[in-house]
Amino acid sequence: MKFKVSENYKRRDRRNAVLAALLVVIIFLGCIWMLISSDSLLNKGIAALTAFLMGRYLPAAYRRVVMGEASYPEVEISELDNEIRIKHNDTTISMPLSDIEKLIIQKLKGKVTSILLTNESFSDLRFEGYEQLEQMASLLQKHNPNAKSKTANWYHR
């Protein structure tokens, strides 16, 4: 069964990325303005340091906004092959469901909000924002009863 990230989640994540990038740009430009217009050496030093620190995040913020749609992997759980396939762009990674060591299902107000997997080969995987997340959680629990499965009512990011 294939699972894709919901359009609502993509839209919300893109909006948050744009707002965060806008905030970084505003702070960066404010620091540059403060650096140019300030007479005090202390203010120039603080502005230069802050502009340097914020400037480091500009390329990452730009990439996050531009990548958008391509940054969400497609997950397929094959019951016949007893494996999970994660497809991102043109790369597909497969792993047997028996490799799952720990499964944490995070719930908020009774609904599954995210799934955390710890396995032998990839260490940690997080699935959040997928359309049929509850069905994905039940499939993972059904096909891997040996994993230490836990339902966390306290949602942690």
C-alpha positions as MATLAB code, in Angstrom:
seq = 'MKFKVSENYKRRDRRNAVLAALLVVIIFLGCIWMLISSDSLLNKGIAALTAFLMGRYLPAAYRRVVMGEASYPEVEISELDNEIRIKHNDTTISMPLSDIEKLIIQKLKGKVTSILLTNESFSDLRFEGYEQLEQMASLLQKHNPNAKSKTANWYHR';
ca = [
       0.000    0.000    0.000;
       1.340    3.437   -0.971;
       1.326    6.447    1.309;
       1.823   10.051    0.228;
       2.092   13.277    2.175;
      -1.210   15.167    2.284;
      -1.597   18.388    0.320;
      -2.687   20.218    3.467;
       0.546   19.251    5.224;
       2.623   20.309    2.200;
       0.855   23.660    2.033;
       1.328   24.285    5.769;
       4.985   23.253    5.667;
       5.673   25.464    2.642;
       3.961   28.419    4.332;
       6.089   27.904    7.446;
       9.244   27.680    5.316;
       8.403   30.914    3.487;
       7.638   32.747    6.735;
      10.852   31.502    8.356;
      12.885   32.524    5.294;
      11.207   35.930    5.289;
      12.038   36.405    8.970;
      15.690   35.499    8.342;
      15.868   37.953    5.417;
      14.276   40.765    7.462;
      16.670   40.233   10.372;
      19.618   40.027    7.962;
      18.636   43.265    6.193;
      18.021   44.985    9.533;
      21.503   44.017   10.674;
      23.039   45.302    7.448;
      21.158   48.603    7.858;
      22.303   48.820   11.497;
      25.875   48.080   10.426;
      25.823   50.900    7.872;
      23.962   53.547    9.865;
      25.335   52.997   13.375;
      28.057   55.201   14.843;
      28.878   53.035   17.845;
      31.505   50.348   17.453;
      29.575   48.025   19.779;
      26.423   48.297   17.652;
      28.437   47.656   14.490;
      30.011   44.571   16.071;
      26.655   43.176   17.201;
      25.137   43.897   13.774;
      28.059   42.273   11.949;
      27.939   39.176   14.146;
      24.158   38.822   13.801;
      24.309   39.417   10.026;
      27.006   36.752    9.740;
      24.981   34.238   11.766;
      21.750   34.954    9.867;
      23.546   34.984    6.519;
      24.616   31.398    7.096;
      20.945   30.326    7.084;
      19.955   32.164    3.891;
      21.034   29.376    1.471;
      19.315   26.709    3.582;
      16.129   28.783    3.815;
      16.170   29.346    0.053;
      16.678   25.622   -0.647;
      13.833   24.688    1.690;
      11.422   27.031   -0.091;
      12.536   25.984   -3.586;
      12.639   22.210   -2.945;
       9.071   22.162   -1.642;
       7.288   19.319   -3.417;
      10.404   17.247   -4.044;
      11.321   16.997   -0.376;
       8.527   14.589    0.602;
       9.217   10.878    0.130;
       6.605    8.339   -0.923;
       6.316    5.290    1.340;
       5.106    1.884    0.206;
       4.517   -1.038    2.537;
       4.487   -4.290    0.595;
       2.635   -7.006    2.476;
       3.645   -9.706   -0.012;
       7.370   -8.962    0.167;
       7.181   -8.013    3.855;
       9.211   -4.854    3.268;
       8.929   -1.098    3.315;
      10.064    1.016    0.339;
      10.842    4.688    0.617;
      11.008    6.550   -2.692;
      12.506   10.016   -2.790;
      12.997   11.645   -6.191;
      14.602    8.845   -8.260;
      16.041    6.848   -5.372;
      14.244    3.907   -3.773;
      15.370    2.375   -0.500;
      13.952   -0.974    0.598;
      14.199   -2.638    3.963;
      12.532   -5.683    5.456;
       9.889   -5.017    8.064;
      11.679   -7.459   10.342;
      14.556   -4.946   10.676;
      12.361   -2.609   12.716;
      13.664   -2.595   16.267;
      11.410    0.051   17.789;
       8.126    1.600   16.686;
       6.693    4.686   18.377;
       3.265    5.915   17.349;
       2.631    9.469   18.487;
      -0.956   10.516   19.026;
      -2.483   13.896   19.643;
      -6.177   14.134   20.552;
      -6.668   10.478   19.624;
      -5.293   10.829   16.084;
      -1.951    9.501   14.896;
       0.289   12.492   14.144;
       3.610   10.792   13.478;
       5.401    7.459   13.451;
       8.991    7.022   14.595;
      10.910    3.953   13.442;
      14.234    2.767   14.756;
      15.816    0.059   12.659;
      19.098   -1.707   12.114;
      20.168   -0.062    8.869;
      18.876    3.535    8.777;
      18.766    4.276   12.507;
      15.770    6.657   12.795;
      12.923    7.385   10.382;
      10.018    9.752   10.974;
       6.747    9.738    9.070;
       4.583   12.799    9.571;
       1.841   14.400    7.502;
       0.906   11.326    5.474;
      -2.726   10.946    4.421;
      -3.443    7.510    5.904;
      -1.100    7.585    8.869;
      -3.333    5.460   11.107;
      -3.475    2.732    8.483;
       0.309    2.898    8.074;
       0.732    2.493   11.842;
      -1.584   -0.513   11.980;
       0.229   -2.162    9.045;
       3.599   -1.652   10.696;
       2.331   -3.077   13.985;
       0.676   -6.026   12.266;
       3.706   -7.038   10.227;
       6.226   -6.608   12.978;
       4.925   -7.812   16.319;
       8.500   -8.408   17.533;
       9.350   -4.703   17.524;
       9.069   -2.789   20.729;
       5.870   -0.987   19.852;
       4.793    1.966   21.948;
       2.004    4.494   21.687;
       3.082    7.903   22.948;
       0.292   10.227   23.961;
       2.768   12.998   24.599;
       3.656   14.467   21.218;
       7.313   15.396   20.885;
       8.932   16.754   17.749;
];
